[in-house]
Every structure is written in structure tokens, then in C-alpha cells.
Amino acid sequence: MGIKKVENGVTTSMLWITIFLSALVMVLVIPNIYLDNHIYYESREIAHLQAVKLTFEEEQKIIKNKLERINYEENLRKQDIK
């Protein structure tokens, strides 16, 4: 009778399968991480630009009100001169 030798350790094929699966997981995960980070930083930039836009719109309203007041005062002065 022949006794079969059973391997209890890590075989070369198991090592290659592990390396291949690890590489496959990395190939699938790394682009997702990159895209998530890119989207996060772009959304932060958009939020900053929206805040700047809101600030400029408020400043524009203030300047328009000042200009209207100056025009009104100028029109009153012109009427007083006549």
C-alpha cells in the first residue's frame, strides 16, 4: 500500500492566487478612493465659490443702494439749482 503525502503548508499556487486576488482588489478599490477624494475636494471648492458669489451679490446690492441714494441726492441738488 502506498501512503499519499498530504501537504499542510502554503503551496506556490495558493500564493499566486492570493497575490492575484490582492492585486485585483487593489485595481478595483484604488480608482474608487481617488474618485471619492476628487469629488470631495471639488464639492468643497464649489461650496467656497458659492459663498464668494453670495458675498459679491450682497455687496452688489449695497453698492446699488448707495448709487441710487447718490443719484437721488444729485437730482435734488439739480432741482434746487433751477
N, CA, C and O of each residue as an XYZ file, in Angstrom:
328
protein
N       0.820     -1.175      0.000
C       0.000      0.000      0.000
C       0.863      1.237      0.000
O       1.860      1.332      0.716
N       0.433      2.226     -0.862
C       1.170      3.481     -0.919
C       0.523      4.535     -0.037
O      -0.698      4.689     -0.006
N       1.332      5.217      0.643
C       0.837      6.287      1.509
C       0.951      7.598      0.745
O       2.014      7.949      0.233
N      -0.175      8.318      0.680
C      -0.179      9.608     -0.007
C       0.329     10.684      0.927
O      -0.029     10.762      2.102
N       1.170     11.497      0.352
C       1.707     12.610      1.141
C       0.753     13.795      1.021
O       0.444     14.226     -0.090
N       0.282     14.327      2.151
C      -0.645     15.459      2.173
C       0.138     16.688      2.592
O       0.832     16.697      3.609
N       0.003     17.739      1.766
C       0.696     18.993      2.091
C      -0.149     19.802      3.062
O      -1.350     19.972      2.852
N       0.456     20.286      4.093
C      -0.260     21.085      5.081
C       0.154     22.555      5.045
O      -0.398     23.367      5.787
N       1.093     22.899      4.216
C       1.590     24.268      4.176
C       0.994     25.068      3.025
O       0.006     24.667      2.410
N       1.607     26.186      2.757
C       1.165     27.058      1.674
C       1.874     26.626      0.401
O       3.100     26.537      0.347
N       1.078     26.365     -0.609
C       1.662     25.963     -1.884
C       1.920     27.192     -2.749
O       1.415     28.279     -2.469
N       2.694     27.010     -3.780
C       3.005     28.105     -4.697
C       1.745     28.605     -5.391
O       1.571     29.809     -5.578
N       0.876     27.695     -5.768
C      -0.358     28.118     -6.448
C      -1.247     28.925     -5.512
O      -1.893     29.878     -5.949
N      -1.293     28.569     -4.253
C      -2.088     29.342     -3.285
C      -1.507     30.750     -3.129
O      -2.252     31.721     -3.001
N      -0.184     30.856     -3.140
C       0.479     32.150     -3.035
C       0.166     33.026     -4.241
O      -0.118     34.214     -4.092
N       0.219     32.434     -5.446
C      -0.084     33.200     -6.659
C      -1.548     33.630     -6.695
O      -1.854     34.747     -7.111
N      -2.431     32.774     -6.275
C      -3.861     33.127     -6.232
C      -4.086     34.277     -5.255
O      -4.853     35.196     -5.544
N      -3.428     34.234     -4.112
C      -3.550     35.300     -3.122
C      -3.018     36.619     -3.675
O      -3.648     37.664     -3.507
N      -1.865     36.573     -4.331
C      -1.287     37.790     -4.926
C      -2.206     38.327     -6.014
O      -2.444     39.533     -6.080
N      -2.725     37.450     -6.868
C      -3.616     37.872     -7.935
C      -4.893     38.505     -7.380
O      -5.323     39.555     -7.856
N      -5.491     37.878     -6.389
C      -6.725     38.429     -5.810
C      -6.471     39.763     -5.098
O      -7.302     40.670     -5.155
N      -5.335     39.875     -4.438
C      -4.983     41.148     -3.790
C      -4.807     42.247     -4.825
O      -5.275     43.370     -4.632
N      -4.130     41.924     -5.926
C      -3.947     42.908     -6.995
C      -5.281     43.288     -7.618
O      -5.507     44.457     -7.931
N      -6.162     42.320     -7.799
C      -7.487     42.593     -8.368
C      -8.289     43.521     -7.458
O      -8.930     44.460     -7.931
N      -8.253     43.261     -6.181
C      -8.958     44.122     -5.217
C      -8.384     45.537     -5.273
O      -9.138     46.511     -5.262
N      -7.061     45.657     -5.332
C      -6.436     46.985     -5.403
C      -6.847     47.722     -6.676
O      -7.129     48.920     -6.645
N      -6.877     47.002     -7.789
C      -7.266     47.626     -9.062
C      -8.705     48.124     -8.999
O      -9.034     49.146     -9.601
N      -9.549     47.421     -8.286
C     -10.953     47.827     -8.195
C     -11.186     48.917     -7.144
O     -12.104     49.724     -7.293
N     -10.381     48.954     -6.097
C     -10.623     49.867     -4.986
C      -9.930     51.218     -5.172
O     -10.512     52.254     -4.847
N      -8.719     51.225     -5.679
C      -7.956     52.477     -5.771
C      -8.648     53.532     -6.637
O      -8.692     54.690     -6.222
N      -9.189     53.204     -7.815
C      -9.911     54.249     -8.565
C     -11.099     54.820     -7.799
O     -11.381     56.015     -7.890
N     -11.794     53.975     -7.049
C     -12.937     54.446     -6.266
C     -12.481     55.427     -5.189
O     -13.129     56.452     -4.976
N     -11.387     55.130     -4.517
C     -10.852     56.034     -3.493
C     -10.448     57.357     -4.122
O     -10.734     58.425     -3.581
N      -9.779     57.281     -5.271
C      -9.366     58.503     -5.965
C     -10.579     59.345     -6.337
O     -10.590     60.555     -6.108
N     -11.594     58.718     -6.908
C     -12.792     59.464     -7.317
C     -13.516     60.067     -6.120
O     -13.984     61.203     -6.189
N     -13.612     59.329     -5.038
C     -14.257     59.857     -3.832
C     -13.526     61.087     -3.313
O     -14.155     62.082     -2.955
N     -12.199     61.020     -3.270
C     -11.413     62.167     -2.820
C     -11.564     63.341     -3.770
O     -11.691     64.486     -3.334
N     -11.551     63.064     -5.062
C     -11.683     64.132     -6.059
C     -13.046     64.813     -5.931
O     -13.136     66.040     -5.972
N     -14.084     64.031     -5.780
C     -15.435     64.590     -5.620
C     -15.511     65.421     -4.341
O     -16.117     66.492     -4.336
N     -14.908     64.944     -3.268
C     -14.928     65.675     -2.001
C     -14.275     67.045     -2.145
O     -14.849     68.051     -1.728
N     -13.078     67.092     -2.734
C     -12.378     68.370     -2.866
C     -13.067     69.292     -3.865
O     -13.067     70.509     -3.677
N     -13.650     68.741     -4.916
C     -14.400     69.576     -5.859
C     -15.642     70.167     -5.191
O     -15.975     71.328     -5.425
N     -16.324     69.382     -4.365
C     -17.517     69.899     -3.695
C     -17.140     70.989     -2.686
O     -17.887     71.950     -2.503
N     -15.976     70.840     -2.029
C     -15.507     71.905     -1.134
C     -15.235     73.188     -1.921
O     -15.577     74.282     -1.470
N     -14.626     73.054     -3.081
C     -14.343     74.221     -3.924
C     -15.642     74.874     -4.386
O     -15.749     76.100     -4.398
N     -16.622     74.066     -4.764
C     -17.923     74.603     -5.191
C     -18.590     75.349     -4.045
O     -19.133     76.434     -4.252
N     -18.558     74.793     -2.852
C     -19.161     75.458     -1.692
C     -18.468     76.787     -1.422
O     -19.125     77.777     -1.101
N     -17.136     76.814     -1.552
C     -16.392     78.063     -1.340
C     -16.790     79.099     -2.389
O     -17.021     80.261     -2.058
N     -16.871     78.680     -3.652
C     -17.239     79.621     -4.712
C     -18.678     80.119     -4.557
O     -18.968     81.271     -4.880
N     -19.573     79.269     -4.071
C     -20.947     79.712     -3.827
C     -20.988     80.755     -2.710
O     -21.764     81.708     -2.780
N     -20.164     80.581     -1.693
C     -20.105     81.562     -0.609
C     -19.554     82.887     -1.128
O     -20.050     83.953     -0.763
N     -18.538     82.823     -1.971
C     -17.969     84.047     -2.554
C     -19.009     84.733     -3.434
O     -19.138     85.957     -3.404
N     -19.749     83.949     -4.218
C     -20.796     84.515     -5.076
C     -21.853     85.220     -4.240
O     -22.278     86.324     -4.579
N     -22.278     84.594     -3.154
C     -23.278     85.195     -2.278
C     -22.755     86.505     -1.682
O     -23.492     87.485     -1.578
N     -21.497     86.510     -1.297
C     -20.889     87.725     -0.747
C     -20.888     88.844     -1.782
O     -21.226     89.987     -1.474
N     -20.503     88.505     -3.013
C     -20.482     89.516     -4.076
C     -21.880     90.023     -4.408
O     -22.056     91.207     -4.696
N     -22.869     89.145     -4.371
C     -24.238     89.579     -4.645
C     -24.723     90.551     -3.567
O     -25.375     91.549     -3.877
N     -24.409     90.264     -2.310
C     -24.783     91.169     -1.227
C     -24.063     92.508     -1.377
O     -24.662     93.566     -1.185
N     -22.784     92.457     -1.719
C     -22.023     93.688     -1.909
C     -22.585     94.497     -3.082
O     -22.628     95.726     -3.035
N     -23.012     93.795     -4.127
C     -23.603     94.471     -5.282
C     -24.892     95.201     -4.881
O     -25.140     96.323     -5.322
N     -25.707     94.554     -4.045
C     -26.946     95.205     -3.582
C     -26.628     96.468     -2.790
O     -27.280     97.498     -2.966
N     -25.628     96.386     -1.921
C     -25.238     97.548     -1.115
C     -24.766     98.681     -2.017
O     -25.148     99.834     -1.821
N     -23.938     98.354     -3.004
C     -23.413     99.381     -3.916
C     -24.538     99.981     -4.745
O     -24.548    101.190     -4.976
N     -25.495     99.159     -5.203
C     -26.630     99.686     -5.974
C     -27.458    100.646     -5.120
O     -27.889    101.694     -5.599
N     -27.678    100.287     -3.857
C     -28.437    101.170     -2.968
C     -27.704    102.496     -2.760
O     -28.327    103.558     -2.763
N     -26.390    102.436     -2.579
C     -25.613    103.675     -2.422
C     -25.688    104.522     -3.682
O     -25.830    105.743     -3.611
N     -25.592    103.866     -4.841
C     -25.660    104.593     -6.103
C     -27.030    105.234     -6.292
O     -27.115    106.373     -6.752
N     -28.093    104.531     -5.950
C     -29.438    105.105     -6.043
C     -29.576    106.319     -5.117
O     -30.166    107.329     -5.501
N     -29.035    106.222     -3.909
C     -29.097    107.344     -2.978
C     -28.311    108.537     -3.518
O     -28.769    109.676     -3.429
N     -27.135    108.276     -4.075
C     -26.325    109.368     -4.647
C     -27.055    110.011     -5.820
O     -27.069    111.236     -5.941
N     -27.667    109.195     -6.692
C     -28.415    109.750     -7.832
C     -29.614    110.569     -7.351
O     -29.922    111.622     -7.910
N     -30.277    110.080     -6.323
C     -31.418    110.805     -5.776
C     -30.973    112.161     -5.217
O     -31.596    113.188     -5.488
N     -29.894    112.152     -4.439
C     -29.381    113.403     -3.877
C     -28.921    114.352     -4.983
O     -29.116    115.563     -4.881
N     -28.323    113.818     -6.020
C     -27.882    114.647     -7.152
C     -29.080    115.275     -7.860
O     -29.046    116.442     -8.248
N     -30.140    114.482     -8.023
C     -31.362    115.022     -8.656
C     -31.980    116.121     -7.789
O     -32.485    117.108     -8.324
N     -31.951    115.972     -6.463
C     -32.481    117.015     -5.581
C     -31.655    118.289     -5.711
O     -32.204    119.390     -5.755
N     -30.336    118.136     -5.773
C     -29.475    119.322     -5.913
C     -29.712    120.037     -7.231
O     -29.714    121.267     -7.290
N     -29.913    119.258     -8.291
C     -30.174    119.868     -9.605
C     -31.497    120.640     -9.553
O     -31.608    121.712    -10.149
N     -32.490    120.110     -8.853
C     -33.779    120.803     -8.767
C     -33.650    122.074     -7.930
O     -34.320    123.067     -8.211
N     -32.804    122.055     -6.915
C     -32.611    123.233     -6.086
C     -31.917    124.340     -6.869
O     -32.191    125.518     -6.639
N     -31.039    123.989     -7.775
C     -30.301    124.982     -8.558
C     -31.220    125.691     -9.531
O     -31.054    126.886     -9.774
N     -32.175    124.989    -10.085
C     -33.042    125.585    -11.088
C     -33.948    126.564    -10.487
O     -34.756    127.170    -11.189
